Amino acid sequence: MAAPSPSSGDRAPIRETASTQRLTIAPYSSYSDLSSGKPVTSGLFSLGGHRWDILFFPGGYYRDSPYAAIFLRLVSNLHDEQVRLLVDFTLVDRRGGMTGGGEDDGSYTRCGYHVFGPGLSGVGRCCFGFPEFILQHDLAASGVLLSGDRLVVECAVRLAVDADELLRRGPRPLDDELRRGLRRMLEDGTGADVTFVVRGERFRAHRCVLAARSPVLLAELYGPAARAMGGTRRRDADADEATTTITIEDMEPEAFAAMLRFAYDDTLPELPGNNNRDAAGVHMAQHLLAAADVYGMDALSQACQNRLAGCVTLATAADTYALADKLGLRLLKAAVVRDVAAASTSARGIEAVKKSEGFRRLAAADAATADEMVRKVVAASARVKRAEVSTNHQN
């Protein structure tokens, strides 16, 4: 199953970070008797500046295999670079839905992580997939998966390396001169026309700046609120708009000051533990991440995810994972699992996480999410071990 030699035009100029492709095989009965090693191939698609296709083997990849097989194939040459991918293969039922929830429950969804490029030889260098994807007998007998003699396979691919880079890179900052000017206005209060009272501490700000950075504050400051913002807020507006006051009771003053600062200059102030993974710094970043979600400040959310992804420890991992799960931040959850797995290749590592205060809180509040975290860390740790064994064996 060697990849063909690509032409110089095979490399796509656009570097997408994710792609979902479907391979439809119809009529399936015309292909089901293909001998082993003979694939049905999708059209080429672009991802990460490279060309890929999907290979489905109705008759199996290995001789006399009872399984149908599926692979994602890299068609372009990589030279000396590596491409790290998260790949999901799913059979689509006749109603257009997906079959089952994943590898653990034995359904017909299979997912995995693979590094294409130097250091691998043979099939592993250009292909990733599952030689035992689904039993041929089970597929042939399924009235759900084969409807009208038609099989649809979906392949969802994500560039894992790009996900990590997005977390590390953070949002693009404002122009330096504009940032300095806005910061001065925040610090000296020039032109301020709104005051926030946060647990007794007062903060003067500018309505237009905040409205530009937060859709929630836009609604709060310039019209009927489009969504509930939580906590207790009071507006006391006289004829002079400069007297407008909003009271916030559900946030710490230090966290609000940091959020306000970011709204003006796109920078996070130096927080406790910024350089040493101190729990206080992680706690502050978590508060800011929650606030970013409440106020719809995507750039602040990305900056906080960046900071949290860079300071995962066994003591704070569970708190960060719980917050990421609550806010639906898949990349941050993956970063936590990756870093804990790297430090937890022994049973002692995951036990340290389970003994942390954060994990105990998570287990008490949401046992399913706590179990999910442990399961993913254990699986990731096993992959790290297998990679180390493979590397040592090759050396």
N, C-alpha and C positions, 0 to 999 in steps of 0.2 A: 504494500500500500504506500509506495513511495510517492512523494509530492512531485508534480511535474516541474520542469525548469521554467520559472516565470520570465516574462519579458521585462524590459526596463520600465514598461508602463504599468506593471502590476501594482506598484506601490501607490496607494491612494493619497491625494494631497490633503484630504480632510481627516483629522485625527479624532474620530468619535470615541467616547469612553464607554458606551454601552450599545448593544444591538440585540434585537429579538427577531429571529428568522423562523419561518415555517417551511417544512418540507412536506409536500402533499404527494402521496403515492396512490394513484388511481388509474385503472382498477388494480387493487392490491393483489388480486388472485393471479394477475399476469406476472407478478414479481415474486410471489411467495415461494415458488419452486426454484429460485435461483440457487446455484450451488454455493457452498461456503466460500468466503473470500471475494464474492462479487457484490459490489455495493450499488445502491441507488443513490445518485449524487444530486445535491441541490445546486442552484446557481451560486455564483460567487457573490460575496458581499464584503464590504470594507469595514474595518475596525482597527483603530489605533495606527492608521497609516499602512495597514497590511491587508492582504486578501485572504479570505477564508471560504470554506464550504463545509457542508454537512454530509457525512457518509452513513447510510443506513444499510445494514446487511440482513435482509430477510432470512437468508439461509445460514446465517451465522458467520462469524469471523474465522473461527478455527474449524478444521475438518471434523465432521460428525458432531459438532456442537448442537445441543438442543435449544440454544438461545439465539434470538435475534440480537444483533449488536449495533451500536451507534458510536460515531466518532465525530469530533470537530477537527478539521484538517487545516493546517497553515499552508497556504499555497505560495506565499512570497518567501524570498530569502531573508533571513534575519542577520546574516553576517555575524557580528560580535555582540549584538544586543540581545537582551532578554525581554520577553513579554509574559507578564503574570496575569492569568485569567481566572475568574470565577465563572463556572459553566453550569447551567441547569438544562437538562433534557427532560421534556415532559410530553407524554402522549395526550392529545386533546380528544375528549370524548365527543360523541355525535351532537351534543347540545352546545358545544363550543367551550365547555368548562375544562378544568384540569382534573386529572385523576389522582386524588389522594394528596397527602401532605408532605411526602419526602422519603428519604432513604430509611429512616428509622422504622416506619410502619410497613415497609415492604410494598409500597405502592409503586406505580410506574412513573415516578419522578425520581431522577437521579441527578445529583449535583456533586461538584468537586472543584478542586483548585489545582492548577497546573502551571508550571513554568516552561515556556517554549524557549529554545535557544541553545547556546553553547553549554557543554557539560553533559548533554544527553546524546544518545546515539539511537539509530534505528527508528522505530515507530514513535517513541517518546519524544523525539526531537521535533516532529512535525504534526503529531496527532495526540489527541486526548479523548478518551471516551470509555465505554463500558462494553467489553466483549460479552458479558452476560446481562444484557439490558432487560430482556423479558423473554420468558419461555415461548418458543414458537407456537406450541400447542395452546397456551393460554391466550395468546394474541388471536389465533385463528378462531378460538371459541368465543371470543368476546363480541357480544352484540353492541356494546357501548363504544368500544374503540374502533371497531370496523363497522361503519354504517354505510350502506350503499356501496360496499366493496371499496371503501376509501379510508386511508390512514393518514392522519395529520400528526407530525412530530414538530414540537416547538423547541427551539434552542435559544436560551437567553444567555448572553455573554457580557461580562463586565470586566473592564481592565482594573485589576486589583491594585496595580502600582499607581494608576491615576487616582484611585480613591485615597490612597495614602498621601499622595502629593497634594491633593486638595485640602486635606486636613492640615498638613504642614504649612502650606503656602498661605492660607488665610485670605481674607478679602483684599482687593486692590485698594491701597490707601488713597486719600485725597491728595491733591496738589499741596506741596509743602507750604507755600505762601498762604493759600486759602485756609489750610489747617491752623496755621499760626494766628491768622486774623480771627477766625472763629473762636479759638481758644481764649484769646484776649477778651473778646466780648463776653464769653461765659464767665471769666474770672472777675472782670471789673463790673459786669452787669449793665454795660452800655446798651441802651435800647431795650432792656428786658421788659416784657409785657405779660408775664405769667409767673406766679410763685407756687412752688410745690412745697407742701408741709409734710415731711416724712417723719413720723414718730417724734414730732416736736421740733425737728430741724428744718430750716427754711432754705430753699434753693431757688434762685432767680434764673429765669431762662427766657428764650425767645420762641414764641408760638410758631413762627414760620419755619424755623430750623427743625423743631421737633416734629412738626407736621410733615416735613419733607422726608424725615428719617423713619417715621413710624405711622403706618396706616391707622393704627388704633388711636394714637394721639391726634392724628388728623381729624378723626371723627369726634374725639373728645373735645378738641379745641375749636373746631370750626363747624360743628353740626351735631345732630342727634347721634349718639354712640351707635355704631353698627353692630357692636358685640359687647357682651359683658366683660369687664376687665378684672373682676374679682376684688375683694377687699372693700374698704369704705372710702369713697371719694366724694368730695363736696365741692360744688362750684358756687362761689359768691361773686357775681359779676355786677359791678355798678356801671354807671354810664361810661366811666373811663375804663377801657379794657385793661389798662395796666394794673388794675387792682384784682384781676382774676386770680383766684386761689383754688388750687386743687389739693385736697388732703388724701394722702396715701398711708394706709395703716398696715399693709401686707408685705412690706419690704423694709430691709434694714437701710439706714441712711448711707452707710458706706457703699453698699451695693448700688443704691440709686445714684450716688455721686459718680460711681464708675460708669454706669449706664449713660448718664448725662454727658460725661466726658467723651465717651465713644460716639455719641450722637453728633458731637461738634467736630471731633478731629480724627475719628476712625482708629483710635489707639486705646489699648487697655492700659491703665496705669499699673505701675509696679505694685503687685499684690503680695501679701505675706506668702512666703513659700514659693515665689515665682522661680527661684533658681535652685531650690533644693527639695522640691516635691513635698513641701510641708503641708500637712493636712489642712491648715488654715487657708492656704492659697487655693488648694483644690476645692475647699468648701465655698470660697468666694466665687470661683469660676463656675461652680455648679449653680449658685444663686443667680449669677448673671445669665447663665444659659437658660434657666427657667424664666427669667424676666424677659429675655429676648423672645422667647416663645409667646409670652403674654402680650407683648407689645408689637409683635410681628416684625422684629428687627433682624432680618436675615443675615446681614453682614456681622452683627454682633454675635449671633448664634454661631456662625462659621468661625469667628475668632475664638470664641469660648471652646468650641469643639477642638480647635487646633491646640489650644493650651491644655485642655484635659487629655487629649490623645498623647501629648508629650510628657505627661507626668502620671502615668498609670503605675500604681504600686499595689502590692498584695493587700495592703490595709485599706486603700481607697477604691479599689476596682469595683467592688459590689455597688457602692453608692453611685458611681459614675454609670455603671451598666444599668442600674435601676432607672436613673433619670433619662438615659438615652432611650431605654425601652418605652418609658412613659411618653416621651416626646416623639417617638417614631424615628429616631436618628440612627439609621442602619449602619452608616459608616463608623460612627463613634462606637457602637456596640462591637463592630468587627475589630476596631482598634484595641478595645479593652481585651477581647478574647485573644487576639494575636499577642499582645504584650504579656498577658498573664500566662499564656501557654509557653511563651519563650522562657519565662522564669519558673515554669511549673512542670518541667519534664519529669519530675518525680512526684510521687503521691504526696510528699511533704509539702510541695508548693500549693496544690489545690486545697489541702487541709488548712494551710495558713489563711487562705482566702475565706474558707468556711468558718474560721474562728474569729474573723474580723467583726467589729460592731456593725459595719454596714451590711454585711451578709446576713447577720442575725435579724437586722431590721427588715431586709428584703424578704427573707424566708417567712417572717411573721406576717408581713403585709401581702406578699404575693408569692406563694410557694411555687407556682408554676414557672414564674420568671426566674426564681432562684434555681430551680431544677434545670431550666433551659441553659442558664449560664454555666453551671457545672458541667452539663453534658457537652456543651460546645467547647469549653476549655479542655476537657479530657480528650475529646476528639482531635482538637488542634494540637495538643501536646503529643498525641500518638503520631500525628503526621510529622511533627518536628523530629520525633525519635526515628521514624522510618526514613526520613530524609538524611539524618545523620548517619544511620546505618548504611544507607545506599552510598553516600559519599565516601564513607570509610572503606566500603567494599571496593568501590571504583579505584580508590587510591592504593 
